[in-house]
Amino acid sequence: SEPVTWSPVAAQAASLLEEATDLLVLHRDFASALERCEAGCDSLGTASGTSPVPERCDSAEVKCSLCVVGIQALAEMNRWREVLSWVLQYYHDPEHLPPKVLELCILLYSKVKEPQVMLEVGSSWLRDQSNKRLPEYGSLLELYLLHTLLPLGRFEAAEKLVCGCDVFDSEQQQAFLGTICESRCQWTQREDMYSAAEVQEDTATETLLGAVSQKLLAMLTFLRRALRSMSSHFYRLPYKKMLLATFLLYLVVVRLDPASPTSLPFIYKLVQLFRQAWAAVSSPVYRSPVQD
């Protein structure tokens, strides 16, 4: 057999792949590993689905490996949200994703509890007729079913996908349908538990609000009675005398000289008014002065 010869572009990308792998595994330099992967993918150009010239097999394999290392580097840097967009910039369409890349994306977004990210991508890949001829199609359909559709509660879509799949025989289809039915029952039980917990929480909240409302009502009633008592007491105060005393105090302090003999009658009158006002305030019930 003839030795396998790589194209110069594929050989250069393979060299970058080796560097990226060493940086990822040995040196744990994830940022540099990602740079090598991007440089290798850029050198290979776009995928065969968007390029006028079909991509060589060796270039396709190297590009897939570069994307696998790049996905791992992004995940290690906690940049998993960028994984799908990063991969699609080199393959453009979800139908053109290699099976290994699609598998990693499904598992990654399932692990970070974001399976909805792969919902449309996985569906587009599985609907493509050329992908149905791949040997990995059955395993990827099962992976998409267990890690994307069922965690999202898409049971009808899962049943339709299994029943319309020609890869599975009747026994496999029945097994998958049983798994879907079991997952549906568990989903219903969780919803019932959540509903019961919400009802208990609402009841406890209503009880607490009822107790708080009763206390608040009692406080408001007490405050209303206190204000009514204070207002009835203030209504009995001699306001005219208090105002007159304040006015005379203003005259004495501001306009008159307390040391002057002419100020003595005003000061004497002021003292008398203050005594009467104090007696009225101190007494429990104000009695009007006796008319002469």
SULQUI-V171487 format. One record per helix or strand of 2 or more residues. SS is the DSSP state (2 for helix, 1 for strand). FROM is the first residue (numbers start at 1). TO is the last residue. If there is no record, write none. Layout:
# SULQUI-V171487
SS,FROM,TO  SS,FROM,TO
This chain:
# SULQUI-V171487
2,8,25  2,30,44  2,57,76  2,80,91  2,94,96  2,99,111  2,115,127  2,131,133  2,137,149  2,155,163  2,170,235  2,239,255  2,261,282
